[in-house]
Amino acid sequence: MQKQLGQLLLDRLLSVYEIQAEDYGRLFELMDQYQDRPMDLADASLVLVAERTGARKILTIDSDFLFYRIQNKDTFDVISVQ
């Protein structure tokens, strides 16, 4: 699986987004907002990246992404794994 992930990076089909210090406030805001789920730091990071990049498609088995909102309004396009 790691080799496949590496190939996606080499083929530029996947990109890496670096979380900046100025993003921490938004991450904790999201975690507070969704504390009823509860949202962990990894999920908050993915929502933040969607907010910063405009990317909406996500491949996940985590059903919480059906509830999370990008900038508190837009839904994710969840690609289901079957």
C-alpha positions as a printed Julia matrix, in Angstrom:
82×3 Matrix{Float64}:
   0.0    0.0     0.0
   2.86   2.41    0.8
   4.38   1.74   -2.6
   1.06   2.55   -4.28
   0.81   5.76   -2.28
   4.35   6.65   -3.33
   3.46   6.06   -6.97
   0.44   8.38   -6.66
   2.78  11.08   -5.35
   5.28  10.48   -8.17
   2.5   10.59  -10.76
   1.27  13.86   -9.2
  -2.17  12.36   -8.64
  -1.88  13.11   -4.95
  -0.5   16.17   -3.24
   0.65  16.93    0.27
  -0.64  20.0     2.09
   1.42  21.35    4.97
  -0.52  22.6     7.97
   0.79  26.01    9.03
   0.94  27.46   12.55
  -1.75  29.97   11.59
  -4.08  27.02   10.82
  -4.09  25.68   14.41
  -6.89  27.98   15.54
  -9.17  26.78   12.75
  -8.32  23.14   13.49
  -9.35  23.49   17.14
 -12.44  25.48   16.1
 -13.52  22.59   13.88
 -12.85  20.04   16.61
 -15.01  22.07   19.03
 -17.75  22.49   16.42
 -17.96  18.75   15.81
 -17.27  17.55   19.35
 -20.5   15.53   19.26
 -19.02  13.17   16.61
 -16.13  13.66   17.96
 -13.78  15.07   15.3
 -10.11  14.17   15.73
  -7.12  16.19   14.53
  -6.74  14.1    11.37
 -10.36  14.73   10.31
 -10.06  18.43   11.15
  -6.93  18.61    9.01
  -8.78  17.15    6.02
 -11.64  19.63    6.42
  -9.1   22.47    6.69
  -7.33  21.35    3.52
 -10.68  21.28    1.7
 -11.35  24.82    2.9
  -7.92  26.03    1.77
  -7.77  24.25   -1.59
 -11.4   23.96   -2.67
 -11.05  20.18   -3.02
 -14.31  18.42   -2.18
 -13.73  14.81   -3.22
 -12.59  12.48   -0.49
 -11.99   8.75   -0.45
 -12.81   7.49    3.03
 -14.56   4.81    4.99
 -15.27   7.37    7.75
 -18.99   8.16    7.64
 -18.42  11.4     9.57
 -17.46  13.09    6.29
 -21.14  12.86    5.33
 -21.77  15.33    8.18
 -18.7   17.57    8.08
 -19.07  20.81    6.13
 -16.46  22.76    4.2
 -16.54  26.38    5.42
 -19.67  25.42    7.37
 -21.76  25.01    4.22
 -20.42  22.8     1.41
 -20.59  19.03    1.6
 -17.85  16.59    0.7
 -18.18  14.4    -2.38
 -17.51  11.11   -0.64
 -16.13   8.4    -2.91
 -17.44   5.18   -1.43
 -15.2    2.18   -1.03
 -17.0   -1.1    -1.74
